[in-house]
Each structure stands twice: as structure tokens, then as C-alpha cells.
């Protein structure tokens, strides 16, 4: 648990998560709220990474008929799905907390 709290402290100071301070969720303790909130922000960052990797794979893919043309779209679709899921959960939780 100590390692998790150190990672949360590092995440608070990191400029990778702009405005990523989670809102206190009623009925949950402070550490649970922070871990859940930062987990959602990290899920958004992972979605952005997956979408970017899909765009990269599309740019360097073999465009011939026998190439694996669907793989970049799987990466991009998974990334966009992660962004939408985490974004909607953040919106719902902020609506509940405020």
C-alpha cells in the first residue's frame, strides 16, 4: 500500500496528467478515491497511446492486398473506446461528487 501511495504522490507532481486531480467521491475513503481517479486518467493516457500507435501502424502498413490491413484499426478502435469509457466515467463521477 505504501508503494501505491508513493506512485499517487508522483502522479500528482507529474505534468503528464493536466488537471487530473480526482474529485472526492461520497462514501469512499481518500486513498480509494485517489487510486480510482488516477486510474481513470491513466486509462485515458493509455487510450491516447493506443490510438497513436494505431495511426503509426496505419502509416507504415503494407498497403498491398495481402497485408494485415485491419490491425491498425483495431488499435485505434481500442484506444478510442478506452478514451470514451474513461471520459464518461470521469464525467459521471464528477456529476455524482458535485
Phi and psi in radians as a Rosetta constraint file:
Dihedral C 1 N 2 CA 2 C 2 CIRCULARHARMONIC -1.137 0.35
Dihedral N 2 CA 2 C 2 N 3 CIRCULARHARMONIC -0.687 0.35
Dihedral C 2 N 3 CA 3 C 3 CIRCULARHARMONIC -1.139 0.35
Dihedral N 3 CA 3 C 3 N 4 CIRCULARHARMONIC -0.685 0.35
Dihedral C 3 N 4 CA 4 C 4 CIRCULARHARMONIC -1.099 0.35
Dihedral N 4 CA 4 C 4 N 5 CIRCULARHARMONIC -0.747 0.35
Dihedral C 4 N 5 CA 5 C 5 CIRCULARHARMONIC -1.168 0.35
Dihedral N 5 CA 5 C 5 N 6 CIRCULARHARMONIC -0.606 0.35
Dihedral C 5 N 6 CA 6 C 6 CIRCULARHARMONIC -1.136 0.35
Dihedral N 6 CA 6 C 6 N 7 CIRCULARHARMONIC -0.706 0.35
Dihedral C 6 N 7 CA 7 C 7 CIRCULARHARMONIC -1.134 0.35
Dihedral N 7 CA 7 C 7 N 8 CIRCULARHARMONIC -0.646 0.35
Dihedral C 7 N 8 CA 8 C 8 CIRCULARHARMONIC -1.147 0.35
Dihedral N 8 CA 8 C 8 N 9 CIRCULARHARMONIC -0.722 0.35
Dihedral C 8 N 9 CA 9 C 9 CIRCULARHARMONIC -1.090 0.35
Dihedral N 9 CA 9 C 9 N 10 CIRCULARHARMONIC -0.715 0.35
Dihedral C 9 N 10 CA 10 C 10 CIRCULARHARMONIC -1.152 0.35
Dihedral N 10 CA 10 C 10 N 11 CIRCULARHARMONIC -0.645 0.35
Dihedral C 10 N 11 CA 11 C 11 CIRCULARHARMONIC -1.176 0.35
Dihedral N 11 CA 11 C 11 N 12 CIRCULARHARMONIC -0.558 0.35
Dihedral C 11 N 12 CA 12 C 12 CIRCULARHARMONIC -1.171 0.35
Dihedral N 12 CA 12 C 12 N 13 CIRCULARHARMONIC -0.597 0.35
Dihedral C 12 N 13 CA 13 C 13 CIRCULARHARMONIC -1.530 0.35
Dihedral N 13 CA 13 C 13 N 14 CIRCULARHARMONIC -0.237 0.35
Dihedral C 13 N 14 CA 14 C 14 CIRCULARHARMONIC -1.358 0.35
Dihedral N 14 CA 14 C 14 N 15 CIRCULARHARMONIC 2.418 0.35
Dihedral C 14 N 15 CA 15 C 15 CIRCULARHARMONIC -1.404 0.35
Dihedral N 15 CA 15 C 15 N 16 CIRCULARHARMONIC 0.078 0.35
Dihedral C 15 N 16 CA 16 C 16 CIRCULARHARMONIC -1.255 0.35
Dihedral N 16 CA 16 C 16 N 17 CIRCULARHARMONIC -0.461 0.35
Dihedral C 16 N 17 CA 17 C 17 CIRCULARHARMONIC -1.943 0.35
Dihedral N 17 CA 17 C 17 N 18 CIRCULARHARMONIC 1.553 0.35
Dihedral C 17 N 18 CA 18 C 18 CIRCULARHARMONIC -1.260 0.35
Dihedral N 18 CA 18 C 18 N 19 CIRCULARHARMONIC 2.141 0.35
Dihedral C 18 N 19 CA 19 C 19 CIRCULARHARMONIC 1.113 0.35
Dihedral N 19 CA 19 C 19 N 20 CIRCULARHARMONIC 0.499 0.35
Dihedral C 19 N 20 CA 20 C 20 CIRCULARHARMONIC -1.557 0.35
Dihedral N 20 CA 20 C 20 N 21 CIRCULARHARMONIC 0.585 0.35
Dihedral C 20 N 21 CA 21 C 21 CIRCULARHARMONIC -1.443 0.35
Dihedral N 21 CA 21 C 21 N 22 CIRCULARHARMONIC 2.005 0.35
Dihedral C 21 N 22 CA 22 C 22 CIRCULARHARMONIC -1.226 0.35
Dihedral N 22 CA 22 C 22 N 23 CIRCULARHARMONIC 2.579 0.35
Dihedral C 22 N 23 CA 23 C 23 CIRCULARHARMONIC -1.443 0.35
Dihedral N 23 CA 23 C 23 N 24 CIRCULARHARMONIC 2.457 0.35
Dihedral C 23 N 24 CA 24 C 24 CIRCULARHARMONIC -1.111 0.35
Dihedral N 24 CA 24 C 24 N 25 CIRCULARHARMONIC 2.188 0.35
Dihedral C 24 N 25 CA 25 C 25 CIRCULARHARMONIC -1.608 0.35
Dihedral N 25 CA 25 C 25 N 26 CIRCULARHARMONIC 2.225 0.35
Dihedral C 25 N 26 CA 26 C 26 CIRCULARHARMONIC -1.066 0.35
Dihedral N 26 CA 26 C 26 N 27 CIRCULARHARMONIC 2.326 0.35
Dihedral C 26 N 27 CA 27 C 27 CIRCULARHARMONIC 1.611 0.35
Dihedral N 27 CA 27 C 27 N 28 CIRCULARHARMONIC -0.105 0.35
Dihedral C 27 N 28 CA 28 C 28 CIRCULARHARMONIC -1.968 0.35
Dihedral N 28 CA 28 C 28 N 29 CIRCULARHARMONIC 2.623 0.35
Dihedral C 28 N 29 CA 29 C 29 CIRCULARHARMONIC -1.296 0.35
Dihedral N 29 CA 29 C 29 N 30 CIRCULARHARMONIC 2.888 0.35
Dihedral C 29 N 30 CA 30 C 30 CIRCULARHARMONIC -1.028 0.35
Dihedral N 30 CA 30 C 30 N 31 CIRCULARHARMONIC -0.896 0.35
Dihedral C 30 N 31 CA 31 C 31 CIRCULARHARMONIC -1.090 0.35
Dihedral N 31 CA 31 C 31 N 32 CIRCULARHARMONIC -0.642 0.35
Dihedral C 31 N 32 CA 32 C 32 CIRCULARHARMONIC -1.139 0.35
Dihedral N 32 CA 32 C 32 N 33 CIRCULARHARMONIC -0.737 0.35
Dihedral C 32 N 33 CA 33 C 33 CIRCULARHARMONIC -1.102 0.35
Dihedral N 33 CA 33 C 33 N 34 CIRCULARHARMONIC -0.764 0.35
Dihedral C 33 N 34 CA 34 C 34 CIRCULARHARMONIC -1.149 0.35
Dihedral N 34 CA 34 C 34 N 35 CIRCULARHARMONIC -0.784 0.35
Dihedral C 34 N 35 CA 35 C 35 CIRCULARHARMONIC -1.094 0.35
Dihedral N 35 CA 35 C 35 N 36 CIRCULARHARMONIC -0.777 0.35
Dihedral C 35 N 36 CA 36 C 36 CIRCULARHARMONIC -1.142 0.35
Dihedral N 36 CA 36 C 36 N 37 CIRCULARHARMONIC -0.750 0.35
Dihedral C 36 N 37 CA 37 C 37 CIRCULARHARMONIC -1.133 0.35
Dihedral N 37 CA 37 C 37 N 38 CIRCULARHARMONIC -0.819 0.35
Dihedral C 37 N 38 CA 38 C 38 CIRCULARHARMONIC -1.217 0.35
Dihedral N 38 CA 38 C 38 N 39 CIRCULARHARMONIC -0.523 0.35
Dihedral C 38 N 39 CA 39 C 39 CIRCULARHARMONIC -1.086 0.35
Dihedral N 39 CA 39 C 39 N 40 CIRCULARHARMONIC -0.685 0.35
Dihedral C 39 N 40 CA 40 C 40 CIRCULARHARMONIC -1.174 0.35
Dihedral N 40 CA 40 C 40 N 41 CIRCULARHARMONIC -0.694 0.35
Dihedral C 40 N 41 CA 41 C 41 CIRCULARHARMONIC -1.152 0.35
Dihedral N 41 CA 41 C 41 N 42 CIRCULARHARMONIC -0.674 0.35
Dihedral C 41 N 42 CA 42 C 42 CIRCULARHARMONIC -1.183 0.35
Dihedral N 42 CA 42 C 42 N 43 CIRCULARHARMONIC -0.560 0.35
Dihedral C 42 N 43 CA 43 C 43 CIRCULARHARMONIC -1.131 0.35
Dihedral N 43 CA 43 C 43 N 44 CIRCULARHARMONIC -0.659 0.35
Dihedral C 43 N 44 CA 44 C 44 CIRCULARHARMONIC -1.116 0.35
Dihedral N 44 CA 44 C 44 N 45 CIRCULARHARMONIC -0.779 0.35
Dihedral C 44 N 45 CA 45 C 45 CIRCULARHARMONIC -1.105 0.35
Dihedral N 45 CA 45 C 45 N 46 CIRCULARHARMONIC -0.654 0.35
Dihedral C 45 N 46 CA 46 C 46 CIRCULARHARMONIC -1.151 0.35
Dihedral N 46 CA 46 C 46 N 47 CIRCULARHARMONIC -0.667 0.35
Dihedral C 46 N 47 CA 47 C 47 CIRCULARHARMONIC -1.109 0.35
Dihedral N 47 CA 47 C 47 N 48 CIRCULARHARMONIC -0.707 0.35
Dihedral C 47 N 48 CA 48 C 48 CIRCULARHARMONIC -1.119 0.35
Dihedral N 48 CA 48 C 48 N 49 CIRCULARHARMONIC -0.717 0.35
Dihedral C 48 N 49 CA 49 C 49 CIRCULARHARMONIC -1.118 0.35
Dihedral N 49 CA 49 C 49 N 50 CIRCULARHARMONIC -0.742 0.35
Dihedral C 49 N 50 CA 50 C 50 CIRCULARHARMONIC -1.130 0.35
Dihedral N 50 CA 50 C 50 N 51 CIRCULARHARMONIC -0.706 0.35
Dihedral C 50 N 51 CA 51 C 51 CIRCULARHARMONIC -1.144 0.35
Dihedral N 51 CA 51 C 51 N 52 CIRCULARHARMONIC -0.744 0.35
Dihedral C 51 N 52 CA 52 C 52 CIRCULARHARMONIC -1.108 0.35
Dihedral N 52 CA 52 C 52 N 53 CIRCULARHARMONIC -0.693 0.35
Dihedral C 52 N 53 CA 53 C 53 CIRCULARHARMONIC -1.156 0.35
Dihedral N 53 CA 53 C 53 N 54 CIRCULARHARMONIC -0.637 0.35
Dihedral C 53 N 54 CA 54 C 54 CIRCULARHARMONIC -1.134 0.35
Dihedral N 54 CA 54 C 54 N 55 CIRCULARHARMONIC -0.712 0.35
Dihedral C 54 N 55 CA 55 C 55 CIRCULARHARMONIC -1.113 0.35
Dihedral N 55 CA 55 C 55 N 56 CIRCULARHARMONIC -0.730 0.35
Dihedral C 55 N 56 CA 56 C 56 CIRCULARHARMONIC -1.078 0.35
Dihedral N 56 CA 56 C 56 N 57 CIRCULARHARMONIC -0.809 0.35
Dihedral C 56 N 57 CA 57 C 57 CIRCULARHARMONIC -1.114 0.35
Dihedral N 57 CA 57 C 57 N 58 CIRCULARHARMONIC -0.594 0.35
Dihedral C 57 N 58 CA 58 C 58 CIRCULARHARMONIC -1.173 0.35
Dihedral N 58 CA 58 C 58 N 59 CIRCULARHARMONIC -0.629 0.35
Dihedral C 58 N 59 CA 59 C 59 CIRCULARHARMONIC -1.223 0.35
Dihedral N 59 CA 59 C 59 N 60 CIRCULARHARMONIC -0.593 0.35
Dihedral C 59 N 60 CA 60 C 60 CIRCULARHARMONIC -1.826 0.35
Dihedral N 60 CA 60 C 60 N 61 CIRCULARHARMONIC 0.145 0.35
Dihedral C 60 N 61 CA 61 C 61 CIRCULARHARMONIC -1.262 0.35
Dihedral N 61 CA 61 C 61 N 62 CIRCULARHARMONIC 2.693 0.35
Dihedral C 61 N 62 CA 62 C 62 CIRCULARHARMONIC -1.287 0.35
Dihedral N 62 CA 62 C 62 N 63 CIRCULARHARMONIC 2.048 0.35
Dihedral C 62 N 63 CA 63 C 63 CIRCULARHARMONIC -1.541 0.35
Dihedral N 63 CA 63 C 63 N 64 CIRCULARHARMONIC 0.106 0.35
Dihedral C 63 N 64 CA 64 C 64 CIRCULARHARMONIC -1.275 0.35
Dihedral N 64 CA 64 C 64 N 65 CIRCULARHARMONIC 3.017 0.35
Dihedral C 64 N 65 CA 65 C 65 CIRCULARHARMONIC -1.193 0.35
Dihedral N 65 CA 65 C 65 N 66 CIRCULARHARMONIC -0.453 0.35
Dihedral C 65 N 66 CA 66 C 66 CIRCULARHARMONIC -1.695 0.35
Dihedral N 66 CA 66 C 66 N 67 CIRCULARHARMONIC 0.157 0.35
Dihedral C 66 N 67 CA 67 C 67 CIRCULARHARMONIC -1.364 0.35
Dihedral N 67 CA 67 C 67 N 68 CIRCULARHARMONIC 2.800 0.35
Dihedral C 67 N 68 CA 68 C 68 CIRCULARHARMONIC -1.446 0.35
Dihedral N 68 CA 68 C 68 N 69 CIRCULARHARMONIC 1.406 0.35
Dihedral C 68 N 69 CA 69 C 69 CIRCULARHARMONIC -1.344 0.35
Dihedral N 69 CA 69 C 69 N 70 CIRCULARHARMONIC -0.267 0.35
Dihedral C 69 N 70 CA 70 C 70 CIRCULARHARMONIC -1.535 0.35
Dihedral N 70 CA 70 C 70 N 71 CIRCULARHARMONIC -0.329 0.35
Dihedral C 70 N 71 CA 71 C 71 CIRCULARHARMONIC -1.082 0.35
Dihedral N 71 CA 71 C 71 N 72 CIRCULARHARMONIC -0.777 0.35
Dihedral C 71 N 72 CA 72 C 72 CIRCULARHARMONIC -1.044 0.35
Dihedral N 72 CA 72 C 72 N 73 CIRCULARHARMONIC -0.609 0.35
Dihedral C 72 N 73 CA 73 C 73 CIRCULARHARMONIC -1.254 0.35
Dihedral N 73 CA 73 C 73 N 74 CIRCULARHARMONIC -0.487 0.35
Dihedral C 73 N 74 CA 74 C 74 CIRCULARHARMONIC -1.161 0.35
Dihedral N 74 CA 74 C 74 N 75 CIRCULARHARMONIC -0.748 0.35
Dihedral C 74 N 75 CA 75 C 75 CIRCULARHARMONIC -1.105 0.35
Dihedral N 75 CA 75 C 75 N 76 CIRCULARHARMONIC -0.819 0.35
Dihedral C 75 N 76 CA 76 C 76 CIRCULARHARMONIC -1.149 0.35
Dihedral N 76 CA 76 C 76 N 77 CIRCULARHARMONIC -0.709 0.35
Dihedral C 76 N 77 CA 77 C 77 CIRCULARHARMONIC -1.133 0.35
Dihedral N 77 CA 77 C 77 N 78 CIRCULARHARMONIC -0.727 0.35
Dihedral C 77 N 78 CA 78 C 78 CIRCULARHARMONIC -1.129 0.35
Dihedral N 78 CA 78 C 78 N 79 CIRCULARHARMONIC -0.689 0.35
Dihedral C 78 N 79 CA 79 C 79 CIRCULARHARMONIC -1.142 0.35
Dihedral N 79 CA 79 C 79 N 80 CIRCULARHARMONIC -0.776 0.35
Dihedral C 79 N 80 CA 80 C 80 CIRCULARHARMONIC -1.146 0.35
Dihedral N 80 CA 80 C 80 N 81 CIRCULARHARMONIC -0.674 0.35
Dihedral C 80 N 81 CA 81 C 81 CIRCULARHARMONIC -1.105 0.35
Dihedral N 81 CA 81 C 81 N 82 CIRCULARHARMONIC -0.701 0.35
Dihedral C 81 N 82 CA 82 C 82 CIRCULARHARMONIC -1.136 0.35
Dihedral N 82 CA 82 C 82 N 83 CIRCULARHARMONIC -0.708 0.35
Dihedral C 82 N 83 CA 83 C 83 CIRCULARHARMONIC -1.120 0.35
Dihedral N 83 CA 83 C 83 N 84 CIRCULARHARMONIC -0.800 0.35
Dihedral C 83 N 84 CA 84 C 84 CIRCULARHARMONIC -1.141 0.35
Dihedral N 84 CA 84 C 84 N 85 CIRCULARHARMONIC -0.719 0.35
Dihedral C 84 N 85 CA 85 C 85 CIRCULARHARMONIC -1.099 0.35
Dihedral N 85 CA 85 C 85 N 86 CIRCULARHARMONIC -0.900 0.35
Dihedral C 85 N 86 CA 86 C 86 CIRCULARHARMONIC -1.156 0.35
Dihedral N 86 CA 86 C 86 N 87 CIRCULARHARMONIC -0.692 0.35
Dihedral C 86 N 87 CA 87 C 87 CIRCULARHARMONIC -1.096 0.35
Dihedral N 87 CA 87 C 87 N 88 CIRCULARHARMONIC -0.729 0.35
Dihedral C 87 N 88 CA 88 C 88 CIRCULARHARMONIC -1.201 0.35
Dihedral N 88 CA 88 C 88 N 89 CIRCULARHARMONIC -0.672 0.35
Dihedral C 88 N 89 CA 89 C 89 CIRCULARHARMONIC -1.138 0.35
Dihedral N 89 CA 89 C 89 N 90 CIRCULARHARMONIC -0.682 0.35
Dihedral C 89 N 90 CA 90 C 90 CIRCULARHARMONIC -1.104 0.35
Dihedral N 90 CA 90 C 90 N 91 CIRCULARHARMONIC -0.749 0.35
Dihedral C 90 N 91 CA 91 C 91 CIRCULARHARMONIC -1.106 0.35
Dihedral N 91 CA 91 C 91 N 92 CIRCULARHARMONIC -0.764 0.35
Dihedral C 91 N 92 CA 92 C 92 CIRCULARHARMONIC -1.120 0.35
Dihedral N 92 CA 92 C 92 N 93 CIRCULARHARMONIC -0.800 0.35
Dihedral C 92 N 93 CA 93 C 93 CIRCULARHARMONIC -1.157 0.35
Dihedral N 93 CA 93 C 93 N 94 CIRCULARHARMONIC -0.646 0.35
Dihedral C 93 N 94 CA 94 C 94 CIRCULARHARMONIC -1.183 0.35
Dihedral N 94 CA 94 C 94 N 95 CIRCULARHARMONIC -0.567 0.35
Dihedral C 94 N 95 CA 95 C 95 CIRCULARHARMONIC -1.204 0.35
Dihedral N 95 CA 95 C 95 N 96 CIRCULARHARMONIC -0.645 0.35
Dihedral C 95 N 96 CA 96 C 96 CIRCULARHARMONIC -1.224 0.35
Dihedral N 96 CA 96 C 96 N 97 CIRCULARHARMONIC -0.715 0.35
Dihedral C 96 N 97 CA 97 C 97 CIRCULARHARMONIC -1.313 0.35
Dihedral N 97 CA 97 C 97 N 98 CIRCULARHARMONIC -0.418 0.35
